[in-house]
Amino acid sequence: MKPYDYEALDQHGSPYIRPARIISELPWVQRKAALTKALPQIGKIVGLEPKQHLSFGLPIFKAFGLNAKEARKHPQASLLKLSGADISLDLVPGYGSLAE
């Protein structure tokens, strides 16, 4: 994946361009592919096998067959409770630094 520019706002509310940092900052057509590529990386981090695909608006724990209570008790709860939209691009192979 190539880096995508994202128009963000600075502390004064003025727009500026920076690289996208999370999946929701990617163009619509790139989001599904990014979610698919991130899932195995997240599985390695949390030590679980995915049971289904990641969904953009659902918590990550759903992809591993966990419920909210189980996710809260997991050592990687902060990652599991994120929505698919909020996954760092560092976890997407070919895009971020952690997954390369």
Buried (B, 14 or more C-beta within 10 A) or exposed (E): BEEEEBEBEEEEEEEEEEEBBBBBBBEEEBBBBBBEBBBBBBBEBBEBEBEEEBBBEBBBBBBBEBEEEEBEEBEBBEBBBBBBBBBBBBBBBEBBEEBE
